[in-house]
C-alpha cells in the first residue's frame, strides 16, 4: 500500500481532514472533553498508517500541502486580534502581567523539574521552549544546543495536551474571564491551544493569538539566560 | 474576484513575513512577522477587515487540521524520544498545567481587581 500512497497527491489531505471531521462528530455526539477532535484525528491517522503499513514520509508527500497553509492561517489571526483591540487596551495591565508570569512559570518550572530528574543540560535546553510555537521553539532549541526533534515532539504533545485539558484546568483554577482563558491557552499551548481558544469564542481566540506571539518573543529573549542555570 | 484578491493579500503578507525572517537573524518565523504586518495594516487603515474577512475566516476554521501532519510525525521521532520519554512526558504535563493555571489565574485576579477599583 505504501507504493500506491506515495504517488497520491490527495491521500494525506483527505485522510487528515476526514479524521478531524470524525473527531468533531464524536465530540458533538458524546460531549466529552477528552474526545478532542485534534487528538482523535491524530490517533486515527496514525492507526491508518500503521495498519496499512504506510510510511510517514509517504503520507506527508500529500499531507504537507495542508501544513503549507499554516503560515497564511497564522497571519490571519491578526483579524480576530484587531477586532478585540479595544478589549486588549482596556485590560492591558492584566494581559501584560498575566503573560509574563506565565512565561516565567514555564521556564522556572522546567528548570526545577529538570533538576529533580537530573536531566542533562542538553535535554534541559531541549525542553525550555516547549510551550511556544513550533517555528520559534525549533530555533531556540537549535541555538541553545538542544535536540530539535525532541523539542518538536514536546511542543506538539504540549499543544494537544493543552487542547484536551483546558476545560479541566479552567474548572479547577476557577478561571472564567474569556480574556484570561484565551491568554492561558495561547501561553501554555501556543497555536494548537489557539485552535481550542477559537472554539471557545472570539475573545478567547484573539487573546490566545496575542499570547502565542508575545510568549514566543519573550521566550527567545529569556531562554538563553535560563540555559546558564543548569 | 473577491476571494482571489483576499487570498492574494494574505499570501503577499505571508511572503513579506518570510522575507523578514530571512533578513532578520532572530529565530522568529515568517508567520509571526506576517501577523504583525497584517495587524499594523488593519490598525493604520491600509487594509480594512473586509479586504480579507471571508478568506481569513476559512483559513482560521481549517487551521486545527494543519497540525495533524506534524503531530502524526511523532511516529518518526519516537526512536529519539523513547530513552527520555518518562521525564519528558512528566515535565510536559506538569508545566503545561502550571503555565495555563498561572497565566489564567493571574490575569483573572488582576482583571477583577481593576474592575473593583473602578466601582469604588
Interface residues (C-beta under 8 A of the other chain):
Chain A: X12 X16 X17 X19 X20 X37 X38 X41 X42 X45 X46 X49 X50 X56 X57 X59 X60 X63 X64 X66 X67 X69 X70 X71 X72 X73 X74 X75 X76 X77 X78 X79 X80 X81 X82 X83 X85 X91 X93 X94 X95 X97 X98 X99 X101 X102 X103 X105 X106 X109 X110 X113 X114 X117 X119 X123 X127 X130 X131 X133 X134 X135 X136 X138 X139 X140 X142 X143 X147 X149 X150 X152 X153 X154 X156 X157 X158 X159 X160 X161 X162 X165 X166 X169 X170 X172 X173 X174 X175 X176 X177 X179 X180 X181 X183 X184 X185 X187 X188 X189 X191 X192 X194 X195 X198 X205 X209 X211 X212 X213 X216 X217 X220
Chain B: X10 X11 X13 X14 X17 X18 X26 X27 X28 X29 X30 X31 X32 X34 X35 X36 X37 X38 X39 X42 X43 X49 X52 X53 X55 X56 X57 X59 X60 X62 X63 X64 X65 X66 X67 X68 X69 X70 X71 X72 X73 X74 X75 X76 X77 X80 X81 X84 X87 X88 X89 X90 X91 X92 X93 X94 X95 X96 X97 X98 X99 X100 X101 X102 X103 X104 X105 X106 X107 X108 X110 X111 X112 X114
